[in-house]
Amino acid sequence: MALYPYRLYCRKIDRARNQARYYALAIQPTLFGEIAVVRQWGRIGKRGGEKREVFTTERDAAIRFLMLARKKRRRGYVPVRLI
């Protein structure tokens, strides 16, 4: 598994459009030795959706992770530092 954890939590808040959304990304190992990119999204304070994509190598998972992170940044999501 990775030396550095891949985790990202972003928010998009637009009061004029009544938007308060979150998007979380993580890379996690599976029980079968593969690597999964886990996505969670929804309205802040509510339970949203979740999707997992399984990859055979950590490199492929990291490429997908970074592609998704760039896509969300272009759409206005801002990374949030969690305590």
C-alpha positions as CSV (number, residue, x, y, z in Angstrom):
1,M,0.0,0.0,0.0
2,A,1.0,3.6,-0.4
3,L,3.5,5.4,1.8
4,Y,1.3,8.5,1.6
5,P,-2.5,8.3,2.1
6,Y,-4.7,9.4,-0.8
7,R,-7.6,11.3,0.7
8,L,-9.4,14.4,-0.5
9,Y,-12.5,16.2,0.9
10,C,-14.0,19.0,-1.1
11,R,-17.0,21.3,-0.8
12,K,-18.9,23.5,-3.1
13,I,-21.1,26.1,-1.4
14,D,-23.1,28.7,-3.4
15,R,-25.8,30.4,-1.3
16,A,-27.3,32.2,-4.3
17,R,-28.1,28.8,-5.9
18,N,-28.8,27.0,-2.5
19,Q,-25.9,24.6,-3.1
20,A,-24.0,23.0,-0.3
21,R,-22.3,19.9,-1.7
22,Y,-19.4,17.7,-0.7
23,Y,-17.2,15.3,-2.6
24,A,-14.8,12.8,-1.0
25,L,-12.1,10.7,-2.6
26,A,-9.9,8.0,-1.1
27,I,-7.7,5.1,-2.2
28,Q,-8.2,2.0,-0.2
29,P,-7.0,-1.6,-0.4
30,T,-9.6,-4.4,-1.0
31,L,-9.7,-7.7,0.7
32,F,-8.4,-9.4,-2.4
33,G,-5.2,-7.4,-2.7
34,E,-6.5,-4.9,-5.3
35,I,-6.7,-1.1,-4.9
36,A,-10.1,0.8,-4.9
37,V,-10.8,4.4,-5.6
38,V,-13.8,5.3,-3.4
39,R,-16.0,8.3,-4.2
40,Q,-18.6,9.7,-1.9
41,W,-20.8,12.7,-2.7
42,G,-24.0,14.5,-1.7
43,R,-25.5,17.5,0.1
44,I,-23.6,18.5,3.2
45,G,-25.3,17.0,6.3
46,K,-27.1,14.3,4.3
47,R,-26.2,10.8,3.2
48,G,-25.2,10.8,-0.4
49,G,-23.9,8.3,-3.0
50,E,-20.9,6.1,-3.1
51,K,-19.0,4.4,-5.8
52,R,-16.0,2.1,-5.9
53,E,-13.7,1.5,-8.8
54,V,-11.2,-1.4,-8.4
55,F,-7.7,-1.4,-10.0
56,T,-4.9,-4.0,-10.1
57,T,-2.1,-1.4,-9.5
58,E,-1.8,1.5,-7.2
59,R,-0.4,3.6,-10.1
60,D,-3.7,3.2,-12.1
61,A,-5.7,4.0,-9.0
62,A,-3.6,7.1,-8.3
63,I,-4.0,8.3,-12.0
64,R,-7.8,7.9,-11.7
65,F,-7.8,9.7,-8.3
66,L,-5.9,12.7,-9.7
67,M,-8.2,12.9,-12.8
68,L,-11.3,13.0,-10.6
69,A,-9.8,15.6,-8.3
70,R,-8.9,17.9,-11.2
71,K,-12.4,17.5,-12.6
72,K,-14.0,18.5,-9.4
73,R,-11.7,21.5,-9.0
74,R,-12.7,22.7,-12.4
75,R,-16.4,22.5,-11.4
76,G,-15.8,24.7,-8.4
77,Y,-15.2,22.3,-5.5
78,V,-12.6,23.6,-3.0
79,P,-10.5,21.2,-0.8
80,V,-11.2,21.5,2.9
81,R,-8.8,20.7,5.7
82,L,-10.4,18.5,8.2
83,I,-9.2,18.4,11.8
